[in-house]
Amino acid sequence: MTYRESSGRYLGVVVGGSMTRGVDVRLSPDCPVEEMALGQHVVIQGQSRRFYGVITDIALEWSDDSIRANPPDTSNPLIAGVVATSAAYAMLRVLPMLAIEGEFAMLDGPAPARTVPPHFAPVRLASEEDVQVVFGAEDSRHFWVGNPLDMETRVCLDLEEFVTRSNGVFGKSGTGKSFLTRILLAGILQKSAAVNLVFDMESEYGWMGTSEGTGMVKGIKQLFPSRVGVFSLDEDHSRRRGVSPDYLLRVGYNQIEPGDIDLLRENLGLSEVAADAAYSLARHYGQERWVRSFLDVSGPEMRELAADLNVNERALSTLHNRLSRFRRYDFMTERESDESVEEILRYLDRGIHVVLEFGRHRHDLSAYMLVANLLTRRIHERYVRRKEEAMGDASREPRPLVITIEEAHRFLSREVASQTTFGNIAREMRKYNVTLLVVDQRPSGIDEEVMSQLGTKLVCLLDNERDVDAVTAGTYGARELRSVLSRLDSKQQSLVFGHSVPIPVVLRVRDYGTAESYRELGFLEASEMRRQMERDADDLFGGRD
């Protein structure tokens, strides 16, 4: 099966450029420059290769400098025609990303471009067939996430590749990060690419979420009721929202480790000395009892304890005051086994995805970080042990797990990333079958090493230069991608690049929240489900008397 000549609109010809900065394309007078947009895909037909590229810049040029100083009178159609065809013109900057060589392109597929097309090679807008060649069609592993600008062709992520590495969803507040994350979670569910553990800070992903366009939208629990379990730290809040949690999660004081306090240092307003005192307390009282015993200390006992530990008394008192906040958490108990962790693992082992809702604690960042870090550490330990016990036997290995965290820079900052389980997971890639999906509006706050390990980045609008630099650092064509990123719409657009897409693409993210969008994800209303069951029964028993 050979690849047909591109049927996309003719744009112009290559007139210069280089491999590092991209090629220059002189736009044909018949193609209005106003119809060109950053991020559009084009196809360049070379002598023996077909190149795929992205428009990264649009410029107006002229062949005579006097035109700029003395613009001609273009009200005369004859003069306007002459100027448009010879004196003034538009240029496109195109970054070649992929190339297809040979007659059997559909079978061979695209490869990274390692050269440039020749002078005067014709350039066309990518057609629907071009997009399918590059991104693939929907199937058991490819999931539709959106459409290219000005096209209805579906762009798919390779979810099997997606879950093999940690990935990131970035964008400033209000640009649709939660909307896009919800689509990705639904896709992983639909294609059974992995199981999810979602630390749902704002109760957006479980039973119901919010959308500016449609109000309330279904969460993944409503779309896949038998394949999602909602765990809760706040049963009353869940029930007020009409949600009956599958499991009520509790955390014991005995499960808190000094490393958890180190992670919370900035959020709790602790000095380095005060945070380090937690390690001395754990050695003094024992790992199982140090938090509860320390919280019971009062009055003159604090001075004696500080002397025993050789710790500054003021720093120790500050730590005591900050940890006293934990007493307000109704999900904290005196002593807790790892039953909550075991219950999460039982769900994950059965292929059931887990969403943990924080209820009224959703605005308390300390509670979110404490619980997420504590649970992730224990679950990661189990995965490491089980992976090593499997000894390469794939049938005994745990299911691939994607852990979704919001406010990711709190867990992955330069100061703490090397010490946290989340940082270890990001660096391990999928060594132990665990990866991250990080959701954040401040990517510049995430450690550079962690950012470099993220396989695929889905980036909504960012208006901070440091954030833009952080998400594009180390990426081929980073400077050009920054210009594309700066021109995104503030709603329902995302620049996607990395491991699970062969070429960067600006997407109009698919709809989520309409009846049609739910059906496309496999959701059936009760009436439709009854009709489907009746049809299945007819198919099964219709031939019987």
C-alpha positions in Angstrom: 0.0 0.0 0.0 1.6 3.3 -1.1 1.0 6.8 0.2 -0.9 9.1 -2.1 0.3 12.6 -2.9 -0.8 15.1 -0.2 -4.2 16.7 -1.0 -3.7 19.6 1.4 -3.8 23.2 0.2 -0.7 24.4 -1.7 1.1 27.1 0.3 4.4 27.9 -1.6 8.0 26.7 -1.9 11.1 26.4 0.2 13.5 29.3 -0.4 16.1 28.8 2.4 16.7 27.9 6.0 18.7 25.4 8.0 18.3 22.2 10.1 18.6 24.0 13.4 16.3 27.0 12.8 13.9 25.5 10.3 13.2 26.2 6.6 11.8 29.4 5.1 8.8 29.0 2.8 7.7 31.8 0.5 3.9 32.0 0.6 2.1 31.9 -2.7 0.2 35.1 -3.6 -2.9 32.9 -3.9 -2.7 31.9 -0.2 -3.9 34.7 2.2 -1.4 35.1 5.0 -4.3 35.7 7.4 -5.3 32.0 7.0 -1.9 30.9 8.4 -1.5 30.1 12.1 1.3 29.1 14.4 1.2 25.4 15.1 -0.3 24.3 11.8 1.2 21.2 10.2 2.6 21.2 6.7 4.0 18.7 4.3 7.1 19.4 2.2 7.6 17.2 -0.8 11.4 16.7 -1.3 13.0 14.7 -4.1 12.9 11.4 -2.3 11.4 12.2 1.1 8.2 13.7 2.4 8.8 16.0 5.3 6.3 16.9 8.1 6.8 20.1 9.9 5.2 22.7 12.1 4.7 26.4 11.3 6.7 28.3 14.0 6.7 31.9 12.6 5.0 34.1 10.1 6.6 37.2 8.7 5.9 39.9 6.1 8.8 40.6 3.8 9.6 42.9 0.8 12.0 42.8 -2.1 12.7 46.6 -2.2 13.4 48.6 0.9 11.7 51.7 -0.6 8.3 49.9 -0.3 8.6 50.2 3.4 9.3 53.9 3.3 6.9 54.7 0.5 4.0 52.2 0.4 2.4 52.0 -3.0 -1.3 52.9 -3.6 -2.9 49.5 -3.5 -6.3 50.9 -4.1 -5.5 50.4 -7.8 -6.1 46.6 -8.5 -3.3 46.6 -11.1 -0.7 48.0 -8.8 -1.9 45.8 -5.9 -1.5 42.7 -8.1 2.0 43.6 -9.2 3.1 44.4 -5.6 1.6 41.1 -4.3 3.4 39.0 -6.8 6.8 40.6 -6.9 7.6 43.3 -4.3 5.8 42.3 -1.1 5.2 38.8 0.2 4.8 36.6 3.3 7.2 34.1 4.6 6.6 31.0 6.8 9.2 29.5 9.1 8.6 25.7 9.2 10.5 23.3 11.5 10.8 19.9 9.8 10.2 17.2 12.4 9.6 13.9 10.5 10.4 12.4 7.2 8.9 9.5 5.2 11.1 7.9 2.6 10.2 5.3 0.0 7.1 4.1 -1.8 5.8 2.1 1.1 5.4 5.0 3.5 2.2 3.7 5.1 4.1 0.6 6.2 7.4 2.2 7.1 5.9 5.1 9.0 7.6 8.4 9.7 11.1 8.8 11.2 12.8 11.9 12.7 14.0 14.4 10.1 17.8 14.4 9.9 18.1 16.7 6.8 16.2 19.4 5.1 14.2 19.6 1.8 15.9 21.2 -1.2 15.3 24.7 -2.6 11.9 25.2 -4.3 10.4 22.0 -2.8 6.6 22.5 -2.8 4.8 23.0 0.6 1.2 22.1 1.4 -1.0 22.1 4.4 -1.2 18.7 6.0 -4.3 16.7 4.9 -6.4 14.4 7.0 -4.6 11.4 5.5 -1.3 13.0 6.5 -2.4 13.4 10.1 -3.5 9.8 10.3 -0.2 8.6 8.9 1.7 10.5 11.6 -0.6 10.0 14.6 -2.4 6.8 13.8 -6.1 6.0 13.9 -8.1 5.1 17.0 -7.6 1.5 18.0 -7.0 -0.6 21.1 -4.0 1.6 22.1 -4.5 4.9 20.4 -6.9 7.4 22.1 -8.4 10.5 20.5 -7.5 13.6 22.5 -8.3 16.4 20.1 -8.2 17.9 16.7 -5.5 20.0 14.9 -6.4 23.7 14.4 -8.8 24.2 11.5 -9.2 20.5 10.9 -11.7 17.8 12.1 -9.1 14.9 11.9 -8.6 13.2 15.2 -5.2 13.2 16.8 -4.5 10.2 19.0 -2.1 9.5 21.8 -0.4 6.2 21.9 -1.5 5.3 25.5 0.7 2.2 25.7 3.7 4.5 25.2 2.2 7.2 27.3 2.0 5.1 30.5 5.6 3.8 30.2 6.9 7.2 31.4 5.8 9.9 33.8 4.0 12.8 32.0 2.8 16.3 32.7 -0.3 18.5 32.2 0.6 22.2 32.6 -1.2 25.5 32.2 -2.1 28.6 34.2 -5.2 28.7 36.3 -8.5 28.5 34.3 -7.0 27.1 31.1 -8.5 23.6 31.4 -5.9 21.5 33.1 -8.5 19.5 35.0 -10.6 19.2 31.9 -7.7 17.7 29.9 -6.6 15.5 32.8 -10.1 14.1 33.1 -10.0 13.2 29.4 -6.6 11.4 29.8 -7.8 9.5 32.8 -10.9 8.4 30.9 -8.7 7.3 28.0 -6.4 5.2 30.2 -9.6 3.6 31.6 -11.2 3.1 28.2 -8.1 1.5 26.6 -7.1 -0.4 29.8 -3.6 0.9 29.4 -2.9 1.0 33.2 -4.7 1.6 36.5 -5.0 5.0 38.0 -4.5 6.3 41.6 -5.8 9.8 41.6 -5.2 12.2 44.5 -8.2 14.4 43.8 -7.6 17.6 45.6 -10.7 19.5 44.4 -13.1 16.5 43.9 -12.9 16.9 40.1 -12.4 13.4 38.8 -14.4 10.9 40.9 -18.1 11.2 40.8 -18.6 14.6 39.4 -16.5 17.6 38.3 -17.0 21.2 37.1 -16.7 22.8 33.7 -17.1 26.5 32.8 -18.9 25.7 29.6 -21.4 23.0 30.8 -21.5 23.4 34.6 -21.3 20.0 36.3 -19.9 17.1 34.3 -19.7 13.4 35.0 -16.6 12.1 36.7 -14.9 8.8 35.7 -16.9 7.0 38.4 -20.1 7.7 36.5 -18.7 6.8 33.1 -17.1 3.6 34.3 -19.0 2.7 37.5 -17.8 -0.9 37.9 -14.1 0.1 37.2 -13.6 3.0 39.5 -13.6 3.1 43.3 -14.0 6.4 45.2 -12.1 6.6 48.5 -12.8 9.4 50.8 -11.2 11.2 53.8 -14.5 12.9 54.6 -17.6 10.7 54.5 -20.0 13.6 55.3 -18.7 15.8 52.5 -19.0 12.9 50.0 -22.6 12.1 51.0 -23.6 15.8 50.8 -22.5 15.6 47.2 -24.6 12.5 46.6 -21.6 10.2 46.6 -21.4 7.0 48.5 -17.7 6.3 48.9 -16.4 2.8 48.4 -14.0 3.1 51.2 -13.4 5.5 54.1 -9.6 6.1 54.4 -7.8 6.7 57.7 -4.2 7.6 58.5 -2.4 6.8 61.8 0.0 9.0 63.7 2.3 6.0 63.7 2.5 6.1 59.9 4.0 9.6 59.7 7.8 9.6 59.1 10.3 12.5 59.5 10.5 12.7 55.7 6.8 13.6 55.5 7.6 16.6 57.7 10.6 17.6 55.6 8.2 17.7 52.5 5.8 20.0 54.5 8.6 22.3 55.7 7.8 25.2 53.5 4.0 24.8 53.8 4.2 24.6 57.6 6.6 27.5 57.8 9.4 25.5 59.5 13.0 26.3 59.6 15.5 23.7 58.5 16.5 23.2 62.2 12.9 22.6 63.2 12.3 20.1 60.4 15.5 18.3 61.2 14.3 17.9 64.8 11.7 15.4 63.6 14.5 12.9 62.9 15.9 13.4 66.4 12.4 12.8 67.8 11.9 9.6 65.8 15.2 8.3 67.2 14.2 9.3 70.7 10.7 8.0 70.9 10.8 5.4 68.1 9.4 5.5 64.6 5.9 4.2 65.6 5.4 6.6 68.5 7.3 9.8 67.9 4.4 12.1 66.6 1.9 11.1 69.2 4.4 11.2 72.1 5.7 14.6 71.0 2.3 16.1 70.7 1.6 15.1 74.4 4.7 17.2 75.5 3.8 20.4 77.2 5.2 23.2 79.4 8.5 22.6 81.1 8.8 19.2 79.5 9.7 21.0 76.2 12.8 22.4 77.7 13.9 19.1 79.1 13.3 17.4 75.8 15.2 20.0 73.9 18.2 19.5 76.2 18.0 15.7 75.9 17.9 16.0 72.1 20.5 18.8 71.9 18.0 20.8 69.8 17.1 24.5 69.9 14.1 24.8 72.2 12.5 27.5 70.1 12.8 25.4 67.0 11.3 22.4 68.8 8.4 24.5 70.1 7.7 25.8 66.6 7.6 22.2 65.3 5.2 21.2 68.1 2.9 24.1 67.3 2.8 23.3 63.6 2.2 19.5 64.1 -0.6 20.3 66.5 -2.6 21.1 63.3 -2.8 17.4 62.7 -5.2 17.1 65.7 -7.8 18.9 63.6 -7.8 16.2 61.0 -10.7 13.8 61.7 -9.1 11.2 59.4 -6.1 10.9 61.7 -6.2 8.1 64.3 -4.0 7.1 67.2 -2.7 4.0 65.4 -3.5 2.6 62.0 -2.3 -0.5 60.2 -1.6 -0.5 56.5 -5.1 -1.7 55.8 -5.9 1.5 53.7 -2.9 0.8 51.6 -3.8 -2.9 51.3 -7.3 -1.9 50.2 -6.1 0.4 47.5 -3.8 -2.4 46.3 -6.7 -4.9 46.3 -8.6 -2.5 44.0 -5.7 -1.8 41.7 -4.9 -5.5 41.4 -8.5 -6.2 40.2 -8.1 -3.5 37.6 -10.3 -1.0 39.5 -9.0 2.6 39.4 -9.0 4.6 42.7 -9.9 8.2 43.2 -9.1 9.6 46.6 -11.3 12.7 47.5 -10.2 15.0 50.3 -13.6 16.6 51.1 -13.5 19.6 53.3 -9.7 19.2 53.6 -9.4 20.1 49.9 -8.2 23.6 50.8 -5.6 22.4 53.3 -2.5 21.8 51.3 -0.7 20.3 54.3 -3.4 17.5 54.5 -3.2 16.9 50.8 0.6 16.6 50.8 0.8 14.5 53.9 -1.7 11.9 52.8 -0.5 11.8 49.1 3.2 11.4 50.2 2.4 8.8 52.9 0.3 6.6 50.7 2.5 6.9 47.7 5.6 5.9 49.7 3.9 2.7 51.0 2.3 1.8 47.6 5.6 2.3 45.8 7.4 0.1 48.4 4.9 -2.7 47.7 5.3 -2.3 43.9 9.1 -2.5 44.3 8.9 -5.6 46.4 6.4 -7.3 44.1 8.3 -6.4 40.9 11.5 -7.8 42.4 9.7 -11.0 43.6 8.3 -11.6 40.1 11.9 -12.0 38.9 11.0 -11.1 35.3 7.8 -13.2 35.2 5.4 -10.7 33.6 2.4 -12.7 34.8 3.3 -12.1 38.4 4.1 -8.4 38.1 1.7 -5.8 39.4 -0.5 -3.9 36.9 1.1 -0.7 35.5 0.0 2.1 37.8 -0.3 5.9 37.0 -0.4 8.1 40.1 -2.0 11.5 39.4 -1.0 14.5 41.6 -2.0 18.1 41.6 0.2 21.0 42.9 3.0 18.8 41.7 5.7 21.4 42.2 5.1 21.0 46.0 6.3 17.4 45.8 8.9 17.8 43.1 10.7 21.1 43.8 14.5 21.3 43.6 14.8 21.2 47.4 12.8 18.0 48.0 12.6 16.0 44.7 15.7 14.0 45.4 14.3 13.0 48.8 10.6 12.1 47.9 9.0 9.0 46.5 7.5 11.1 43.7 11.0 12.2 42.6 12.2 8.6 42.7 9.2 7.5 40.6 9.9 10.2 38.0 13.5 9.2 37.6 12.8 5.4 37.6 10.5 5.8 34.5 8.6 2.5 34.7 11.2 0.4 36.3 8.7 -0.8 38.9 5.5 -0.4 36.9 4.7 3.0 38.5 4.6 6.4 36.7 3.3 9.8 37.5 0.8 12.2 35.8 1.7 15.6 37.3 -0.7 18.5 37.0 0.6 21.9 37.8 0.4 25.6 36.9 3.9 26.3 38.0 6.2 24.0 36.0 9.2 26.3 36.8 8.9 25.1 40.4 9.6 21.5 39.4 13.2 20.2 39.5 14.9 20.4 36.1 15.9 16.7 36.3 12.4 15.6 36.9 11.1 17.8 34.1 13.6 16.2 31.7 12.3 12.7 32.6 8.7 13.5 31.7 7.9 11.7 28.5 4.9 13.6 27.2 3.9 17.2 28.1 0.4 18.6 27.4 0.7 22.3 27.8 -2.2 24.8 28.0 -1.6 28.5 28.0 1.3 29.7 30.2 2.0 33.4 30.5 5.1 33.3 32.7 8.4 33.1 30.8 10.1 31.0 33.4 7.2 28.4 33.1 7.4 28.4 29.3 11.2 27.9 29.5 10.8 25.1 32.0 8.3 23.0 29.9 10.3 23.4 26.6 13.9 23.0 28.0 15.8 20.2 26.3 13.2 19.8 23.6 14.2 19.9 19.9 13.0 23.2 18.5 12.5 24.7 22.0 12.7 28.3 20.8 10.2 27.7 18.1 7.8 25.8 20.4 7.9 28.7 22.8 6.5 31.0 20.2 3.8 28.5 19.4 2.9 28.1 23.1 2.6 31.8 23.6 -0.2 32.0 21.0 -2.5 29.4 22.4 -6.1 30.3 23.2 -6.9 30.5 26.9 -9.5 27.7 26.6 -9.5 24.2 25.3 -6.2 24.4 23.4 -3.0 22.5 24.2 0.4 22.0 22.7 1.3 18.3 23.0 4.8 17.1 22.5 7.0 14.2 23.7 7.3 10.5 23.8 3.7 9.4 22.9 3.3 11.7 19.8 5.7 11.6 16.9 5.5 15.4 16.3 4.5 18.4 18.4 0.9 19.4 17.7 -1.5 22.1 18.8 -4.8 20.6 19.6 -8.3 21.8 20.1 -9.0 19.4 23.0 -12.0 17.1 22.4 -15.3 17.9 24.1 -16.1 16.5 27.5 -19.4 17.1 29.3 -22.0 16.5 26.5 -24.1 13.4 26.0 -22.3 12.7 22.7 -18.9 13.0 24.4 -20.0 10.5 27.1 -21.2 8.0 24.5 -17.9 8.3 22.6 -16.2 7.2 25.9 -18.5 4.2 26.1 -21.0 5.5 28.7 -24.6 4.3 28.4 -27.5 6.0 30.1 -29.8 3.7 32.1 -32.4 3.5 29.3 -29.7 2.7 26.7 -28.2 0.1 29.0 -31.5 -1.6 29.3 -32.0 -1.7 25.5 -28.5 -3.0 25.1 -29.2 -5.8 27.6 -32.4 -6.7 25.8 -30.5 -6.8 22.5 -27.8 -9.0 24.0 -30.5 -11.3 25.4 -32.2 -11.6 22.0 -28.9 -12.4 20.4 -28.2 -15.1 23.0 -31.7 -16.7 23.3 -33.4 -15.5 20.1 -32.9 -18.9 18.3 -34.6 -20.9 21.1 -38.2 -22.0 21.0 
